[in-house]
Amino acid sequence: MNIGDKIEEIRRAPEHIRLRWAWGITAGFMVVIVFLWIILMKSQVGNFSQSITPPDANLSSEFDQQKKSIQDAVGQLKGSANSAVQSNSSQAIK
């Protein structure tokens, strides 16, 4: 029996039989799709976990240098703001 004969047999069958075939084929395709999806997700998660590298020790020292630089800049800004306020205060007193 070839596939064409089977399709004709299903077409001649009562509606409840045709619905069983339709739902059975749909369920079969969904199982295949879900199976492929799971395999692909596992391979992507494996590639993702391999691509993550631990942080560099140099990165930590760079952050420390940047932190110190920012703290120095903020200190200089505070100092210049305080001196500007004091000079304005002394000029206002005169």
TAZI-V525432 format. One record per backbone hydrogen bond with DSSP energy under -0.5 kcal/mol. CO is the residue of the C=O (numbers start at 1). NH is the residue of the N-H. Records with the same first field share a line. If there is no record, write none. Layout:
CO = NH  NH
This chain:
2 = 6
3 = 7
4 = 8
5 = 9
6 = 10
7 = 11
8 = 12
9 = 13
10 = 13
14 = 17  18
15 = 19
16 = 20
17 = 21
18 = 22
19 = 23
20 = 24
21 = 25
22 = 26
23 = 27
24 = 28
25 = 29
26 = 30
27 = 31
28 = 32
29 = 33
30 = 34
31 = 35
32 = 36
33 = 37
34 = 38
35 = 39
36 = 40
37 = 41
38 = 42
39 = 43
40 = 44
41 = 45
42 = 46
43 = 47
44 = 48
45 = 49
46 = 50
47 = 51
48 = 52
56 = 60
57 = 61
58 = 62
59 = 63
60 = 64
61 = 65
62 = 66
63 = 67
64 = 68
65 = 69
66 = 70
67 = 71
68 = 72
69 = 73
70 = 74
71 = 75
72 = 76
73 = 77
74 = 78
75 = 79
76 = 80
77 = 81
78 = 82
79 = 83
80 = 84
81 = 85
82 = 86
83 = 87
84 = 88
85 = 89
86 = 90
87 = 91
88 = 92
89 = 93
90 = 94
